[in-house]
């Protein structure tokens, strides 16, 4: 198959979850003999035309000059280029700045959209932006040739709201087996003597709630926050809290270092609330973390009974102050590791995407 992947800032990953997913999926499909292209922002630091057998198509991106509006132009540039490429399948990762251009989607390709989470619920958006994102979601649901949900909760939501079924294919992770505590020296940390959260510093990821609960508990172990502080909200949090045993270490894209930080953490806090199966949660599970998660249907769909849950700072404080049985903690860790092996397994996910594309292409032909 000739496959195009758009909707990310590009590969190799230097940003977030969709980029990580595009990196893994594209290289694996290329190894299976498919001709795969990924669209990269021209602002991406990787300048070569190929990576791990994947063709890289560099498209103009004005986000650095126009902000959010630049994302719409970047997506349009990618879509216009895709019209010339004769792709069999075009995989759109997300819809926020893409589905408004649905009339420009190449009709010769099968347009599959990964619907991500409920973007319009993100509190960083204005009321007008939230209204537009609901429209964008509706356009994606209506005009895509096929929808993919990375969460059972999202699949149920799309079926209920738009009467559109979708194929459930989650993200993946690999069980981490290369623990090396020497990585902790960079941050002056000791094994299992710090708490951790990894996310973009945005309100809907409940960083403020995690910090407030941590401070309420008055624990002696530091809280480490991994995530770029370049956003307005991130800068605000760092200015307010960095003097209070809270380590804002910025974004970390060295996989080995990040996984070791996860592996040796005392508790991993997962605050994401806007839906979908979050890659950082799967990676924490794959590292055998004890997990405390924001209580919502999406996180519960992944974790079930194998985590602690919080909705406010008081509940976080209670989690930090309690002393759970070691046997119970270990059992939860092992169950979550087995989920990574059996459900959130990259080989299975790649196989599912390849099979879906082949079936849709065969059906069209």
Secondary structure as GFF3:
##gff-version 3
##sequence-region A 1 365
A	DSSP	beta_strand	2	6	.	.	.	ID=ss1
A	DSSP	alpha_helix	17	31	.	.	.	ID=ss2
A	DSSP	beta_strand	35	41	.	.	.	ID=ss3
A	DSSP	beta_strand	50	51	.	.	.	ID=ss4
A	DSSP	beta_strand	54	59	.	.	.	ID=ss5
A	DSSP	alpha_helix	63	66	.	.	.	ID=ss6
A	DSSP	alpha_helix	68	82	.	.	.	ID=ss7
A	DSSP	beta_strand	89	93	.	.	.	ID=ss8
A	DSSP	three_ten_helix	99	104	.	.	.	ID=ss9
A	DSSP	beta_strand	110	114	.	.	.	ID=ss10
A	DSSP	three_ten_helix	119	121	.	.	.	ID=ss11
A	DSSP	alpha_helix	127	143	.	.	.	ID=ss12
A	DSSP	beta_strand	146	149	.	.	.	ID=ss13
A	DSSP	alpha_helix	152	162	.	.	.	ID=ss14
A	DSSP	beta_strand	167	168	.	.	.	ID=ss15
A	DSSP	three_ten_helix	181	187	.	.	.	ID=ss16
A	DSSP	beta_strand	194	198	.	.	.	ID=ss17
A	DSSP	three_ten_helix	203	205	.	.	.	ID=ss18
A	DSSP	alpha_helix	207	217	.	.	.	ID=ss19
A	DSSP	beta_strand	222	226	.	.	.	ID=ss20
A	DSSP	alpha_helix	232	241	.	.	.	ID=ss21
A	DSSP	beta_strand	246	250	.	.	.	ID=ss22
A	DSSP	alpha_helix	255	263	.	.	.	ID=ss23
A	DSSP	beta_strand	267	270	.	.	.	ID=ss24
A	DSSP	alpha_helix	279	286	.	.	.	ID=ss25
A	DSSP	beta_strand	291	294	.	.	.	ID=ss26
A	DSSP	alpha_helix	297	303	.	.	.	ID=ss27
A	DSSP	beta_strand	308	310	.	.	.	ID=ss28
A	DSSP	alpha_helix	313	321	.	.	.	ID=ss29
A	DSSP	alpha_helix	326	342	.	.	.	ID=ss30
A	DSSP	alpha_helix	346	364	.	.	.	ID=ss31
###
